[in-house]
């Protein structure tokens, strides 16, 4: 029997077959979202383990703007409704299609602990080429803090070493802020 320790969870996205829309003549591709957790096996290997899978017909999962990333956070993760800080990472392939969304950290009302190790462990397991970081400010004020800017720079440097580009860091409150748009990246 293998005993596993859960480290966190995330969603992996994939294409499904095109679906006929009965009210329109066009064909749409539906995204499939699979919830995974990272676990440590008895042999001390970290693996992704599938928990549940579902179709998401309304999800356009190619990221073209910071607004697209904020939409994933607000509509699918409901990050703006959380009473504590949550940090998520959106993993993407070479065409900026979302291949996974992972919870990185669950903090307190005004802080969250994030280290490069936890971020890039999941990114590498998902075979990500690039990532977008995203977290909420429960106060509703999406203005980046000094700590937000510092951890983003630290993760960007770590990503360069590992070959996983940090494209942006989105802060979600009543609105959203993009650290890339603000010139911090």
Secondary structure by P-SEA (a helix, b strand, c coil): cbbbbbcccbbbbbbccccccccccbbbbbbbbbbbbbbbcccbbbbbbbcccccccccccccccaaaaaaaaccccccccccbbbbbbbbbccccccccccccccccccbbbbcaaaaaaaaaaacccbbbbbbbcccccccccaaaaaaaaaaaaaaaaacccccbbbbbccbbbbccccccc
